[in-house]
Amino acid sequence: MRPLTPDPKQGRGRGQPPRFYARRDRAPSRLAFRLERLWLTPAVRAVTRIGAPIFVVTLGLGLWLGDSGRRADLVERYDNLKISIENRPEFMVSRLEVTGASPAVEDAVRMMLPVGLPASRFAIDLNSYRDAIERLDAVRDVSLTVLSGGALEARVTEREPVILWRKPTGLDMLDADGHRVASLTRRDARPDLALIAGDGADKAVPEALDILAAAQPLLPKMRGLIRVGERRWDVDLVGGRRIELPAKDPVPAMKRVIEVDRSDDLLSRDFTRIDMRDTARPTVRLSANALEHYEELTGQKPRSASFSAQTVKPVAVSAPAASGSVASAAPVAAAAPSSSVRSGSAQSSAAQTSAASSSAAPTAARPPARPSGSAQAAAAGPAAAAATPAAASPTRPQARPLSNPSKVAP
């Protein structure tokens, strides 16, 4: 074969001098050196290998998607693909199963389902559906699970009513935390639940339950608990009687009342209030009849000096004595001046009072002087006896016990 370059040995003949060729410089040029150093820079290599392809692809997509028809066609294809996947049989929900709920709550859960069945599980927002169910007052917790076979299970935990709260708008059933469960129109619909009343009673349901647990022996005599001032409780008993409990530690006070009742039969007495707000000094407020009976037994005078015409009683009142004379001990009927004295019943009561006074007069020592004005009024008749207090002097005589009260007629 013929070489591409002539052999320097062949071109040299006889008598010709040898040819000399210049050697090629293998060092790079200045521009090549700079380009090579620039290519070794990490930023330039990243831009060339990653940035440039991305820019080219983005530019191409931008030019292709610049047409509105192409964009609409692409969106339509995507939607069709998504619907075809979501509506596959393995993703369809055909029935709803509700467990752990009462019939009323179950109907409410079914009505709150956002879509009609059958539907794809992707079309049901389970989080929103769960929040809607939990907003029901009767529901404490709910869990949603999509089961195999196309079933959506709603496992409901209901609130258990433990007490009734009476408020101006009606009756509400509350759970142990004071949360509303449902409303009632009649008290006898749930006679097994205790009753509470008052503003803020729903916020103190745990304390009310503790009091009711401590007052188990008194439940047959109790009507309920009343919240007073949003700070303490009153136990409402049958007959309009109450036990006033302290704002702090009401349970020990309730237990103390029960212990006293067991030992002294306290609750069978005739009282209106048992004040336990001061645990160091419990107080019992008697009724009017019990107080009157107590005063008769102890011989104490009534606390109030005025009485109505229907409850007038003969009271021994000493007449004002003259200087140097002995005070009269004749009993005088004391009655409060009121409009009811003018009635016939008041006059008859006054007549009975004056008769009792006149019958008791011989048993007491009479003064040598003439009878007092009150005695004359009693002897004059019922009208004079009723008018005697009105005609008395502004300075009212003070009552003093007789030297021998047993001789005075009751």
Disulfide bonds with the S-S distance in Angstrom:
none
